[in-house]
């Protein structure tokens, strides 16, 4: 009984979902920003809600496939989406199973299946060349994106404010609990070092109070990141990719997936 109670507690802790985000609000905002609403099927029978925002771009399509944080949604990245569109990148993002508009119950294995379904939509239905897709994961989404990147070979991987593993993070926040044996959702980001062959960017806020900056430093070291951006004074929920940092982010993406194929 205690194990099942703890399992439910874990799910609420690891996958709390966003507050105040309804399907009707998503549809309303999608209309305002010109996003096409997606309904993507997974291999295990779930249906995921997502957005595709297409850039006005004369060259071959290039896409940022975005995986959000555990308490976030597509509505939290409008500025980033606009930035990408202005530079000729399409944006595709999904809501994980159990999140607004998506069926099912979230789990680690489920989120990895969701990521693969999104990848297949981008490279299959949308017809984007694999090497012209950049995977960008924020926080928990970095733990989702890294496993996908190890399995499919995209053009680039961005890990923003991501942990080395959920186990490492839980041990830091709950040092008095035997977390290692109890944690069902582990998201071992660091174990994919050496398995990702594309260019890697790691970005982290120096004042992150939820996922300490040492996680970002360690990921940059383990993955031999092509670019590491540490942003002063930025906490976990602050927007990192603005101003000069946004310029460096876009320069990394451009270097990995040029607007005009070389």
QUIRAKA-V823906 format. One record per backbone hydrogen bond with DSSP energy under -1.0 kcal/mol. NH is the residue of the N-H (numbers start at 0). CO is the residue of the C=O. E is the energy in kcal/mol with one decimal. If there is no record, write none. Layout:
# QUIRAKA-V823906
{{NH:CO:E} {NH:CO:E}}
This chain:
# QUIRAKA-V823906
{{4:0:-2.4} {5:1:-2.8} {6:2:-2.1} {7:3:-2.0} {8:4:-2.3} {9:5:-2.8} {10:6:-2.2} {11:7:-2.1} {12:8:-2.1} {13:9:-3.5} {14:10:-2.5} {16:69:-2.0} {25:21:-2.3} {26:22:-2.3} {27:23:-2.2} {28:24:-2.7} {29:25:-2.7} {30:26:-2.0} {31:27:-1.6} {32:28:-2.4} {34:29:-2.6} {35:51:-2.9} {37:49:-3.3} {39:47:-2.5} {41:45:-2.5} {44:41:-1.6} {47:39:-3.2} {49:37:-1.7} {50:92:-2.6} {51:35:-1.9} {52:90:-2.9} {56:54:-1.0} {62:131:-2.4} {63:89:-2.7} {64:133:-2.7} {65:91:-2.9} {66:135:-2.6} {71:68:-1.3} {75:72:-1.4} {76:73:-1.2} {80:76:-3.0} {81:77:-2.7} {82:78:-2.3} {83:79:-2.5} {84:80:-2.6} {85:81:-2.1} {86:83:-1.0} {87:84:-1.7} {88:83:-2.4} {89:61:-3.0} {90:52:-2.6} {91:63:-2.5} {92:50:-1.9} {94:48:-2.9} {98:95:-2.2} {101:98:-2.7} {102:46:-2.4} {110:106:-2.6} {111:107:-1.8} {112:108:-1.9} {113:109:-2.3} {114:110:-2.3} {115:111:-1.9} {116:112:-2.1} {117:113:-2.3} {118:114:-2.4} {119:115:-2.5} {120:116:-1.7} {121:117:-2.4} {122:118:-2.7} {123:119:-2.0} {125:120:-2.7} {127:121:-2.2} {131:128:-2.1} {132:129:-1.6} {133:62:-3.0} {134:155:-2.7} {135:64:-2.7} {136:157:-2.8} {137:66:-2.4} {138:159:-3.3} {140:137:-2.5} {141:138:-1.6} {143:139:-1.2} {144:140:-3.2} {145:141:-2.2} {147:143:-1.6} {148:144:-2.8} {149:145:-2.0} {150:146:-1.2} {151:147:-2.0} {152:148:-1.6} {154:132:-2.8} {156:198:-2.1} {157:134:-2.9} {158:200:-2.7} {159:136:-2.8} {160:202:-3.2} {165:185:-2.0} {168:164:-2.0} {169:165:-2.7} {170:166:-2.3} {171:167:-1.5} {172:168:-1.9} {173:169:-2.9} {176:173:-1.8} {178:176:-2.4} {182:178:-2.5} {188:186:-2.0} {189:163:-3.0} {190:187:-1.4} {191:188:-1.9} {192:189:-1.6} {194:191:-2.2} {200:156:-2.5} {201:226:-2.4} {202:158:-2.2} {203:228:-2.4} {205:230:-3.0} {206:233:-1.3} {207:204:-1.4} {214:211:-2.1} {216:212:-2.2} {217:213:-2.2} {218:214:-2.5} {219:215:-2.5} {220:216:-1.9} {221:217:-3.0} {222:218:-2.7} {224:219:-2.4} {225:199:-1.6} {226:199:-1.6} {228:201:-2.8} {230:203:-2.8} {233:230:-1.3} {237:234:-1.1} {241:239:-2.1} {244:241:-1.4} {246:242:-1.7} {247:243:-1.8} {248:244:-2.4} {249:245:-2.7} {250:246:-2.1} {251:247:-2.1} {252:248:-2.2} {253:249:-2.7} {254:250:-2.2} {255:251:-1.9} {256:252:-3.1}}
